[in-house]
Amino acid sequence: MFDRLASVEDEFVSLEASLSDPDIVSDPGALRDISKRYKDLSPVVQVLRRHRSRAADAEAARELLAFADDDERELLRAELSDAEADIAELEEQLRMLMLPKDPNDGKSVIIEIRGAEGGEEANLFARDLLDMYRAYAMRKGWTFEVLSLDGSDLGGINQATVLINGDTAWSRLKFEGGPHRVQRVPVTESQGRIHTSSATVLVLPEAEEVDVDIDERDLQVDVYRSSGPGGQGVNTTDSAVRITHKPSGIVVAMQDERSQLQNRARAMQVLRARLLKLAEDERDTALSAERRSQVGGGGRGEKIRTYNFKENRVTDHRVGITVHKLDQVLQGDLDQLLDALVEADRAAQLAGAAS
């Protein structure tokens, strides 16, 4: 590990010098890339240098012990013990920092939520999930923007697409993709029976234009009149936009903005994210498998998490964690669940790195 860390430090020093190079400073693209890499390596180098300093402290304490008198020995042993404890902790930090970095860390997140099985109850639960992610974003100080929203008859949602922007939004929310199952008495149930319904969540990293090359000739763009409430709320122009990416068959429709130009920009934003996800799946030789693992068929038997209202319980089936505070989870208190998923992911990576 320390041979790799030495190479990392050499790269860091080289990047530091590059940041004062006039040719780099005058090139926005190169400056952005180098600054990002420099920022990524900074925590590793800081811990490495701290480790080196504490290792030197430990070695000095050992050397002094050989010549110390009785009064000094106790103090030196304490210093050596502290240094060795710090070294062990710093080495663990370095192992964590040297795990492969998710290339999407730091990106904004696009989340698509749909009611799945369960009719209108599934749509109502989809609305609950939308509100849950909105509340979680507020707790974290992230921005939360609804890109599109298709409401259902009883106040639920057929489908919603949102954009969440925050430094750790992807690293936290990437685990939310999949079928979410709810067990409760629906508002439409007259006899008080508990039903099981589901909603699906798809989590995508937002893609920059430089991340995905889209040929305009591959796009079919249709415009139509937005649907909406009567009276002044009805859009009387063809401002809604539907974009079909012909090679992949991906279709994105947007109608919530007032102008056709704004709706097209929103649709392209979502299309880029979906194409980036598709490209990543192909690169991992699992074309659409990751999407299926997230969305599945939306059936009641498929689930990553179950929300049981009668028992005020939430269970995440991937890590086997159960919390009895459903009411708080739906108000955005997701950290206990997400912490468990992050730790399980890190443990799996460490196990893979050790094998």
C-alpha positions as CSV (number, residue, x, y, z in Angstrom):
1,M,0.0,0.0,0.0
2,F,2.8,2.4,0.9
3,D,4.4,2.0,-2.6
4,R,1.1,3.1,-4.1
5,L,0.8,6.0,-1.6
6,A,4.3,7.2,-2.6
7,S,3.1,7.4,-6.2
8,V,0.0,9.3,-5.1
9,E,2.2,11.8,-3.2
10,D,4.5,12.3,-6.2
11,E,1.4,13.0,-8.4
12,F,0.1,15.4,-5.8
13,V,3.3,17.4,-5.8
14,S,3.3,17.5,-9.6
15,L,-0.3,18.7,-9.7
16,E,0.5,21.4,-7.1
17,A,3.2,22.7,-9.3
18,S,0.9,22.6,-12.3
19,L,-1.6,24.9,-10.6
20,S,0.9,27.7,-10.8
21,D,1.8,27.0,-14.4
22,P,0.6,30.0,-16.6
23,D,-0.3,27.6,-19.4
24,I,-2.6,25.6,-17.2
25,V,-4.1,28.6,-15.5
26,S,-5.1,30.1,-18.9
27,D,-6.8,26.8,-20.0
28,P,-10.1,26.5,-18.1
29,G,-10.6,22.8,-19.0
30,A,-7.2,21.7,-17.9
31,L,-7.4,23.9,-14.8
32,R,-10.7,22.3,-13.9
33,D,-9.4,18.8,-14.4
34,I,-6.2,19.3,-12.5
35,S,-7.9,21.2,-9.6
36,K,-10.4,18.3,-9.3
37,R,-7.7,15.7,-9.2
38,Y,-5.7,17.8,-6.7
39,K,-8.7,18.1,-4.4
40,D,-9.3,14.4,-4.6
41,L,-5.7,13.5,-3.6
42,S,-5.4,16.2,-0.9
43,P,-7.1,14.1,1.9
44,V,-4.9,11.1,1.1
45,V,-1.6,13.1,1.2
46,Q,-2.6,14.9,4.4
47,V,-3.2,11.5,6.2
48,L,0.0,10.0,4.7
49,R,2.1,12.9,5.9
50,R,0.4,12.7,9.3
51,H,1.2,9.0,9.4
52,R,4.8,9.7,8.5
53,S,5.1,12.3,11.2
54,R,3.7,9.9,13.9
55,A,5.9,7.1,12.7
56,A,8.9,9.4,13.2
57,D,7.6,10.2,16.7
58,A,7.3,6.6,17.6
59,E,10.8,5.8,16.3
60,A,12.2,8.7,18.3
61,A,10.5,7.5,21.5
62,R,11.9,4.0,21.0
63,E,15.4,5.3,20.6
64,L,15.2,7.5,23.6
65,L,13.9,4.6,25.7
66,A,17.2,2.8,25.3
67,F,19.0,5.6,27.2
68,A,16.2,7.0,29.5
69,D,16.3,6.8,33.2
70,D,13.3,5.5,35.3
71,D,11.5,8.8,35.5
72,E,11.7,9.4,31.7
73,R,10.7,5.8,30.8
74,E,7.1,6.1,31.9
75,L,6.6,9.3,29.9
76,L,8.3,7.9,26.8
77,R,6.2,4.7,27.0
78,A,3.1,6.8,27.1
79,E,4.3,8.8,24.1
80,L,5.1,5.6,22.2
81,S,1.7,4.1,23.0
82,D,-0.1,7.2,21.8
83,A,1.9,7.3,18.6
84,E,1.3,3.6,17.8
85,A,-2.4,4.1,18.4
86,D,-2.4,7.1,16.0
87,I,-0.4,5.1,13.4
88,A,-3.0,2.2,13.5
89,E,-5.9,4.6,13.1
90,L,-4.2,6.5,10.3
91,E,-3.4,3.3,8.4
92,E,-7.1,2.4,8.6
93,Q,-7.9,5.8,7.2
94,L,-5.4,5.3,4.4
95,R,-6.9,1.9,3.5
96,M,-10.3,3.6,3.2
97,L,-9.0,6.5,1.2
98,M,-7.3,4.2,-1.3
99,L,-10.4,2.4,-2.2
100,P,-11.5,3.1,-5.8
101,K,-13.4,6.4,-5.9
102,D,-16.9,6.4,-7.5
103,P,-16.5,8.5,-10.6
104,N,-19.9,10.0,-10.0
105,D,-19.1,11.3,-6.5
106,G,-19.8,15.0,-6.3
107,K,-22.3,15.0,-9.1
108,S,-25.9,16.1,-8.7
109,V,-28.5,13.4,-8.6
110,I,-31.6,12.9,-10.7
111,I,-34.3,10.7,-9.1
112,E,-37.3,9.3,-10.9
113,I,-40.1,8.0,-8.8
114,R,-43.1,6.1,-10.1
115,G,-46.1,4.3,-8.6
116,A,-45.8,0.6,-9.5
117,E,-48.2,-2.2,-8.2
118,G,-51.1,-1.3,-6.1
119,G,-53.1,1.2,-8.2
120,E,-53.8,4.6,-6.7
121,E,-52.3,3.5,-3.3
122,A,-48.9,3.0,-5.1
123,N,-49.2,6.5,-6.5
124,L,-49.9,7.9,-3.0
125,F,-46.9,6.0,-1.7
126,A,-44.8,7.5,-4.5
127,R,-45.8,10.9,-3.3
128,D,-44.7,9.9,0.3
129,L,-41.2,9.0,-1.1
130,L,-41.0,12.2,-3.0
131,D,-41.7,14.2,0.2
132,M,-39.2,12.0,2.1
133,Y,-36.4,12.8,-0.3
134,R,-37.4,16.5,-0.3
135,A,-37.2,16.5,3.5
136,Y,-33.8,14.6,3.5
137,A,-32.4,17.1,1.1
138,M,-33.5,20.0,3.3
139,R,-31.8,18.3,6.3
140,K,-28.5,18.1,4.4
141,G,-28.7,21.6,3.0
142,W,-29.0,20.4,-0.5
143,T,-31.0,22.0,-3.3
144,F,-34.1,20.1,-4.4
145,E,-35.8,20.9,-7.7
146,V,-38.8,19.2,-9.3
147,L,-38.1,18.8,-13.0
148,S,-41.4,17.1,-13.9
149,L,-44.5,15.9,-11.9
150,D,-47.4,13.9,-13.2
151,G,-50.1,13.9,-10.4
152,S,-52.7,11.2,-9.9
153,D,-56.4,11.5,-9.2
154,L,-56.3,11.2,-5.4
155,G,-53.2,13.4,-4.8
156,G,-50.5,10.9,-5.5
157,I,-48.0,10.9,-8.4
158,N,-47.9,8.7,-11.4
159,Q,-44.3,9.9,-12.0
160,A,-41.9,12.5,-10.8
161,T,-38.4,13.6,-11.7
162,V,-36.3,15.7,-9.4
163,L,-32.8,17.1,-9.3
164,I,-30.9,17.1,-6.1
165,N,-27.6,19.1,-5.8
166,G,-25.1,18.6,-3.0
167,D,-21.5,17.6,-2.5
168,T,-22.4,14.1,-1.0
169,A,-25.8,13.7,-2.7
170,W,-24.7,10.9,-5.0
171,S,-22.6,9.1,-2.4
172,R,-25.6,8.9,-0.1
173,L,-28.6,8.6,-2.5
174,K,-27.2,6.1,-5.0
175,F,-28.4,3.3,-2.7
176,E,-32.0,4.4,-3.0
177,G,-32.6,2.9,-6.4
178,G,-34.9,0.0,-6.5
179,P,-38.5,-1.2,-5.6
180,H,-39.8,0.3,-2.3
181,R,-42.7,-1.7,-0.8
182,V,-45.3,-0.3,1.5
183,Q,-47.7,-2.2,3.9
184,R,-50.6,-0.2,5.2
185,V,-54.4,0.4,5.0
186,P,-55.0,2.4,1.9
187,V,-57.3,5.4,2.0
188,T,-59.4,3.6,-0.6
189,E,-59.9,0.6,1.7
190,S,-63.3,0.6,3.4
191,Q,-62.8,-2.5,5.6
192,G,-59.5,-1.6,7.2
193,R,-57.4,-4.3,5.5
194,I,-53.7,-3.9,5.1
195,H,-52.5,-3.9,1.5
196,T,-49.1,-4.3,0.0
197,S,-48.1,-1.8,-2.8
198,S,-44.9,-0.6,-4.3
199,A,-43.2,2.3,-6.0
200,T,-40.0,2.3,-7.9
201,V,-37.1,4.7,-7.6
202,L,-34.4,5.2,-10.2
203,V,-31.3,7.1,-9.2
204,L,-29.0,8.7,-11.9
205,P,-26.0,10.9,-11.7
206,E,-26.5,14.1,-13.6
207,A,-24.4,14.1,-16.8
208,E,-22.5,17.1,-18.1
209,E,-22.5,17.7,-21.9
210,V,-18.9,16.6,-22.0
211,D,-19.8,13.3,-20.3
212,V,-22.2,12.2,-23.1
213,D,-21.9,12.9,-26.8
214,I,-25.4,13.2,-28.3
215,D,-25.8,13.6,-32.1
216,E,-28.8,15.8,-32.8
217,R,-29.6,13.6,-35.8
218,D,-30.3,10.8,-33.4
219,L,-33.1,12.8,-31.7
220,Q,-36.7,13.0,-32.6
221,V,-38.2,16.1,-31.0
222,D,-42.0,16.4,-30.7
223,V,-43.8,19.4,-29.3
224,Y,-47.4,19.5,-28.0
225,R,-49.7,21.5,-25.8
226,S,-49.1,21.0,-22.0
227,S,-52.0,19.5,-20.1
228,G,-53.1,21.1,-16.9
229,P,-55.9,22.6,-14.9
230,G,-58.6,24.7,-16.6
231,G,-58.8,28.5,-16.7
232,Q,-55.7,30.6,-16.9
233,G,-53.5,27.6,-16.0
234,V,-54.0,26.0,-19.4
235,N,-51.0,26.4,-21.7
236,T,-52.3,27.7,-25.0
237,T,-49.0,27.1,-26.9
238,D,-47.1,24.0,-27.9
239,S,-44.6,24.3,-25.1
240,A,-44.4,20.6,-24.0
241,V,-41.5,18.7,-25.4
242,R,-40.9,14.9,-25.9
243,I,-37.5,13.8,-27.0
244,T,-36.8,10.3,-28.3
245,H,-33.2,9.1,-28.6
246,K,-33.6,6.8,-31.5
247,P,-30.5,4.6,-31.0
248,S,-31.4,3.7,-27.4
249,G,-35.2,4.1,-27.6
250,I,-35.1,6.3,-24.5
251,V,-38.0,8.8,-24.3
252,V,-38.1,11.9,-22.1
253,A,-41.0,14.3,-21.9
254,M,-41.2,17.6,-20.1
255,Q,-44.1,20.0,-19.8
256,D,-43.8,21.8,-16.4
257,E,-41.9,24.9,-17.7
258,R,-43.7,27.7,-19.4
259,S,-41.6,27.8,-22.5
260,Q,-40.7,25.1,-25.1
261,L,-37.0,26.1,-24.8
262,Q,-37.0,25.5,-21.0
263,N,-38.8,22.2,-21.4
264,R,-36.3,21.1,-24.0
265,A,-33.4,22.0,-21.8
266,R,-34.9,19.9,-18.9
267,A,-35.6,17.0,-21.2
268,M,-32.0,17.0,-22.5
269,Q,-30.7,17.2,-18.9
270,V,-32.6,14.0,-18.0
271,L,-31.7,12.3,-21.3
272,R,-28.0,12.9,-20.7
273,A,-28.3,11.3,-17.3
274,R,-30.1,8.2,-18.7
275,L,-27.6,7.8,-21.5
276,L,-24.6,8.1,-19.1
277,K,-26.2,5.4,-16.9
278,L,-26.7,3.2,-20.0
279,A,-23.1,3.7,-21.1
280,E,-21.9,2.7,-17.6
281,D,-24.0,-0.4,-17.7
282,E,-22.6,-1.3,-21.1
283,R,-19.0,-0.7,-19.9
284,D,-19.7,-3.1,-17.0
285,T,-21.0,-5.7,-19.5
286,A,-24.4,-5.6,-17.8
287,L,-26.5,-3.7,-20.3
288,S,-29.7,-2.7,-18.5
289,A,-29.0,-5.1,-15.7
290,E,-28.3,-2.3,-13.2
291,R,-31.5,-0.6,-14.2
292,R,-33.5,-3.8,-13.7
293,S,-31.8,-4.3,-10.3
294,Q,-33.0,-0.8,-9.3
295,V,-36.4,-0.7,-10.8
296,G,-37.2,-4.4,-11.3
297,G,-40.7,-5.1,-12.4
298,G,-42.1,-3.0,-9.5
299,G,-43.8,-6.1,-8.1
300,R,-44.8,-6.6,-4.5
301,G,-42.4,-9.5,-4.1
302,E,-39.4,-7.5,-5.3
303,K,-38.1,-4.9,-2.9
304,I,-35.0,-3.3,-1.4
305,R,-36.9,-1.8,1.5
306,T,-40.3,-2.3,3.2
307,Y,-42.3,0.4,5.0
308,N,-44.8,-1.1,7.5
309,F,-47.1,1.5,8.9
310,K,-48.9,-0.7,11.5
311,E,-45.6,-1.5,13.2
312,N,-43.9,1.9,12.5
313,R,-41.1,-0.1,10.9
314,V,-38.7,0.3,8.0
315,T,-36.6,-2.7,6.9
316,D,-33.8,-2.5,4.4
317,H,-33.5,-6.0,3.0
318,R,-30.0,-5.5,1.5
319,V,-28.2,-5.1,4.8
320,G,-30.9,-6.6,7.1
321,I,-31.4,-3.4,9.2
322,T,-34.7,-2.6,10.8
323,V,-35.7,0.7,12.5
324,H,-38.9,1.3,14.3
325,K,-39.3,5.0,13.4
326,L,-41.2,5.0,10.1
327,D,-42.7,8.3,10.9
328,Q,-39.3,9.9,11.3
329,V,-37.9,8.2,8.2
330,L,-40.7,9.7,6.1
331,Q,-39.8,13.1,7.5
332,G,-36.3,12.7,6.1
333,D,-34.5,10.9,8.9
334,L,-32.7,8.5,6.5
335,D,-29.1,8.6,7.9
336,Q,-29.3,5.5,10.0
337,L,-30.4,3.4,7.0
338,L,-27.9,5.1,4.6
339,D,-25.0,4.8,7.0
340,A,-25.6,1.1,7.1
341,L,-25.6,0.8,3.3
342,V,-22.4,3.0,3.0
343,E,-20.6,0.8,5.6
344,A,-21.7,-2.4,3.9
345,D,-20.4,-1.0,0.6
346,R,-17.1,0.0,2.1
347,A,-16.7,-3.4,3.8
348,A,-17.3,-5.2,0.5
349,Q,-14.7,-3.0,-1.3
350,L,-12.2,-3.7,1.5
351,A,-12.8,-7.4,1.3
352,G,-12.3,-7.2,-2.5
353,A,-9.1,-5.2,-2.2
354,A,-7.7,-7.7,0.3
355,S,-8.5,-10.8,-1.8
